[in-house]
Amino acid sequence: MRINDKIEIADWEITESFVRASGPGGQNVNKVSTAVELRFEAERSPNLPDPVKRRLRRLAGRRWTSDGAVVIFVQETRSQARNRDIARERLAELIAKACEVPKRRVATKPTYGSVKRRLKAKKVRGEVKVLRGKPNDD
């Protein structure tokens, strides 16, 4: 499976298992295993550079297993072949997103005027809240 010019995933890195899906399908849903569980051994992949693996781990979230694999489960359609294609597309999108190097955030400082306006607004809100309290008998 080709991701971009530099990254190509080998077949041995991907395992697919087919299980019974829930949802629509009538009697077919009880007989045919149409749902796809695609497992990509990302941690052991020689085709992914380390920075991409780190970003992939963060992007995958709970789809990342403890042994370093990405698991994608698809049961959207009644067709096993279509579910398989959807799972492969999702994996390709996830890896492509992990290949993008995020832009570095440049720290900025609030302007002097914006700081003054914020503090003035806080003071006004505080005065309004003080007026809501019980009156003093002084």
Solvent accessible surface area in square Angstrom, and as a share of the most:
residue,aa,sasa,rsa
1,M,53,0.24
2,R,148,0.54
3,I,27,0.14
4,N,59,0.30
5,D,128,0.67
6,K,188,0.80
7,I,8,0.04
8,E,90,0.40
9,I,3,0.01
10,A,34,0.27
11,D,114,0.59
12,W,142,0.50
13,E,0,0.00
14,I,17,0.08
15,T,75,0.44
16,E,42,0.19
17,S,51,0.33
18,F,75,0.31
19,V,63,0.36
20,R,154,0.56
21,A,13,0.10
22,S,76,0.49
23,G,53,0.51
24,P,106,0.66
25,G,11,0.11
26,G,57,0.55
27,Q,144,0.64
28,N,61,0.32
29,V,32,0.18
30,N,101,0.52
31,K,138,0.58
32,V,63,0.36
33,S,38,0.24
34,T,11,0.06
35,A,0,0.00
36,V,0,0.00
37,E,66,0.30
38,L,0,0.00
39,R,72,0.26
40,F,0,0.00
41,E,21,0.09
42,A,0,0.00
43,E,85,0.38
44,R,155,0.56
45,S,1,0.01
46,P,101,0.63
47,N,54,0.28
48,L,8,0.04
49,P,65,0.41
50,D,91,0.47
51,P,59,0.37
52,V,10,0.06
53,K,29,0.12
54,R,161,0.59
55,R,35,0.13
56,L,0,0.00
57,R,138,0.50
58,R,161,0.59
59,L,62,0.31
60,A,4,0.03
61,G,46,0.44
62,R,241,0.88
63,R,94,0.34
64,W,27,0.09
65,T,37,0.22
66,S,125,0.80
67,D,86,0.45
68,G,3,0.03
69,A,0,0.00
70,V,0,0.00
71,V,31,0.18
72,I,4,0.02
73,F,94,0.39
74,V,1,0.01
75,Q,72,0.32
76,E,109,0.49
77,T,47,0.27
78,R,149,0.55
79,S,50,0.32
80,Q,68,0.30
81,A,67,0.52
82,R,109,0.40
83,N,0,0.00
84,R,96,0.35
85,D,68,0.35
86,I,18,0.09
87,A,0,0.00
88,R,61,0.22
89,E,88,0.39
90,R,81,0.30
91,L,0,0.00
92,A,25,0.20
93,E,119,0.53
94,L,17,0.09
95,I,0,0.00
96,A,43,0.34
97,K,119,0.51
98,A,0,0.00
99,C,28,0.17
100,E,117,0.52
101,V,116,0.67
102,P,81,0.51
103,K,191,0.81
104,R,221,0.81
105,R,195,0.71
106,V,119,0.68
107,A,85,0.66
108,T,112,0.65
109,K,181,0.77
110,P,90,0.56
111,T,90,0.52
112,Y,168,0.64
113,G,29,0.28
114,S,38,0.25
115,V,48,0.28
116,K,104,0.44
117,R,160,0.58
118,R,135,0.49
119,L,87,0.43
120,K,141,0.60
121,A,56,0.43
122,K,118,0.50
123,K,139,0.59
124,V,73,0.42
125,R,126,0.46
126,G,34,0.32
127,E,99,0.44
128,V,56,0.32
129,K,114,0.48
130,V,116,0.67
131,L,151,0.75
132,R,160,0.58
133,G,47,0.45
134,K,187,0.79
135,P,123,0.77
136,N,125,0.64
137,D,150,0.77
138,D,171,0.89
